Amino acid sequence: MKNVTVTVDDAALEWVRIEAAKRNTSVSKLVGEMIADKMRHDDSYERAMREALRFEPIAFEGNYLTRDDIYADRIDRFR
């Protein structure tokens, strides 16, 4: 593990100290866990995006429905 120095404003430092105390851990460990969680979240999002982009579009044959066709049964109820 490597040590890093970060600069944070007073409010953020107060929050992270309180949060670390609530979790019975150190500020250093809490910040490290938050960074690791963010990294895992970003990696899983990128993986899901790549997987989604691999799908081929569905070929649609025929004409698209018009708005009137889609809502015809609802419109007829109010006539």
C-alpha positions in Angstrom: 0.0 0.0 0.0 1.1 3.5 -0.7 0.5 6.6 1.3 -0.9 9.8 -0.3 -1.5 13.3 1.0 -4.8 14.9 0.1 -6.1 18.4 0.6 -9.7 18.8 1.7 -11.8 21.6 3.1 -12.6 21.7 6.8 -16.2 20.5 6.4 -15.2 17.5 4.4 -12.5 16.6 6.9 -15.0 16.9 9.8 -17.5 14.7 8.0 -14.9 12.0 7.2 -13.6 12.0 10.8 -17.2 11.5 12.1 -18.0 8.9 9.5 -14.8 6.9 10.3 -15.6 7.1 14.0 -19.2 5.8 13.3 -17.7 2.9 11.4 -15.0 2.3 14.0 -12.2 2.7 11.5 -9.5 5.2 10.6 -9.9 8.1 8.2 -7.2 6.6 6.0 -8.9 3.2 5.8 -12.3 4.8 5.1 -11.0 7.0 2.3 -9.2 4.0 0.8 -12.4 1.9 0.9 -14.3 4.8 -0.7 -11.8 5.0 -3.5 -11.8 1.3 -4.1 -15.7 1.3 -4.1 -15.7 4.1 -6.7 -13.1 2.2 -8.8 -15.2 -1.0 -8.8 -18.4 0.9 -9.6 -16.8 2.7 -12.5 -15.3 -0.5 -13.8 -18.6 -2.3 -13.6 -20.4 0.6 -15.4 -17.8 0.6 -18.2 -18.1 -3.2 -18.5 -21.9 -3.0 -18.7 -21.7 -0.2 -21.3 -19.3 -2.2 -23.5 -21.6 -5.2 -23.2 -24.7 -3.2 -24.1 -22.9 -1.7 -27.1 -22.1 -5.2 -28.5 -25.8 -5.9 -29.1 -26.9 -5.7 -32.7 -30.0 -3.5 -33.3 -33.2 -5.4 -33.9 -34.2 -5.3 -37.6 -37.7 -3.9 -37.9 -39.6 -4.7 -41.1 -42.7 -2.8 -41.9 -44.1 0.6 -41.1 -44.0 2.2 -37.8 -47.3 2.7 -36.1 -48.7 6.3 -36.1 -49.7 8.0 -32.9 -53.3 7.6 -33.9 -52.9 3.9 -34.3 -51.2 3.5 -31.0 -53.9 5.4 -29.1 -56.9 4.5 -31.2 -58.6 2.3 -28.5 -58.2 5.0 -25.9 -59.4 7.8 -28.2 -62.5 5.7 -29.1 -63.5 5.4 -25.4 -63.8 9.2 -25.2 -65.9 9.7 -28.3 
